[in-house]
Amino acid sequence: MTGSESNEKYVVMRTVPVIVKNGKRRIKINALLDDASTSTFINSDVASELGLQGEYFITEVSVLNGQTESFQAMAVEFGLES
């Protein structure tokens, strides 16, 4: 079967390799590009590895069908390089 004959469906997620940094610490990661997002998020494991710290707060994110999800977040600042 060729791809056009198959019933399989694929979701394409645009990613790009970037370097996140804090002071002299740098980590190369794959960033997910989301045209609909109004905020930038970083994984807590990466933030920890960079030594980032901040105050925790509860935030809400819009998801499918007009629903929202709440989760705990932390505001941090970090640098980004291509």
N, C-alpha and C positions, 0 to 999 in steps of 0.2 A: 504494500500500500504506500502511496505517496502521501505527503502531508496534507494535500487537498482532499484526498479520499478518506482520511482518518477522521474519527469523531473526537479526537483529542483537541482540547482547547488550551491555549497558552496565555499566560499573563506576562507581559513584558514590563519590567520595572527598570527605569533608567537609573543607573548608578555611575559614579565617577570616582576614581581614586583621588584622595586628598590627604593632606597632612594637617592634623590638628596639633596645636602647640600651646604650651603654658610655660613661660620662661624658657629654660633650656630643654625642657622635655618635649619630645615630638613623637607622634605615632601616625603611621600611615594606615588609613582606613578606607573603606568604600562607603561613600555618601549616597543616600537615596534621594533623588531629585523629585520633589512633589510640587507641581505648579499651583496646587490649590492651598498649600499651607501658608499660614501667615506668621509662623514661628519656626525657629530652628531648634531641633532637639538633638541631644547627644546621649548615647548609651551610658548608664551609670557606671559600668565597668571601665569604659574609656575615661570618663570624668575622674574616677578614682585613680586610674593609672597616671593621669596627668596631675594629680594632687589638687584637683579643683574642689572647693568647698563653698557652701552658701547656706541660706536659710530655707528650710522646707516649707512648702505651701501646697494647698489643694488646687488643682486646675481642672477645668472641664474641656473636653475635646468633642467636637461634633463628629458623629459617625453616620452610618447609613440610615436612611428613612427618618431623618430629622431627629434622631436620638442623640443623646450626649453620654459620655462616659467620664467619670471623675477618677483622678489618680493623684498620687503624691509626686511633686516635682521639686526641683531645686534650681534657682536661678544662678548661673555661673557665667563667667566670661572666659573666652578662649580665642586663640588666633587660628586662622585657616590659610593654608597655602595650596596652590595647585601642584 
